[in-house]
């Protein structure tokens, strides 16, 4: 008899039996309009925040609205750059270049790591 692996539920979250210490997975979508300095800054700032505060528990999708303008309607994007947190629910949005780390963490309901100073 072979043991069956626990399957992940559709939301992409691990089963509850995976351990209480496991962090939530963040699925983030960054809407930009071309390769402007503001769009590049937003992406760099987002990567830095995720690398230091989410430790591999995230996926970033970049949507260029100059290439796919129809995608703005689904998430009701009115300005760029805009960051949308798709997972974990509820959906959250932040507009801007994401340079204010504390504002991003609070806006996305992320808590800083213990002992990690906000800069």
Buried (B, 14 or more C-beta within 10 A) or exposed (E): EEEEEEEEEEEEBBEEEEEEEEEBBBBBBBBBBEEBEBBBBBBEBBBEBBEEBBEEEBBBEBBBBEEEEEBBEEBEBEEBBBBBBBBBEEEBBBBBBBEBBEEBBBBBEBEBEEEEEEE
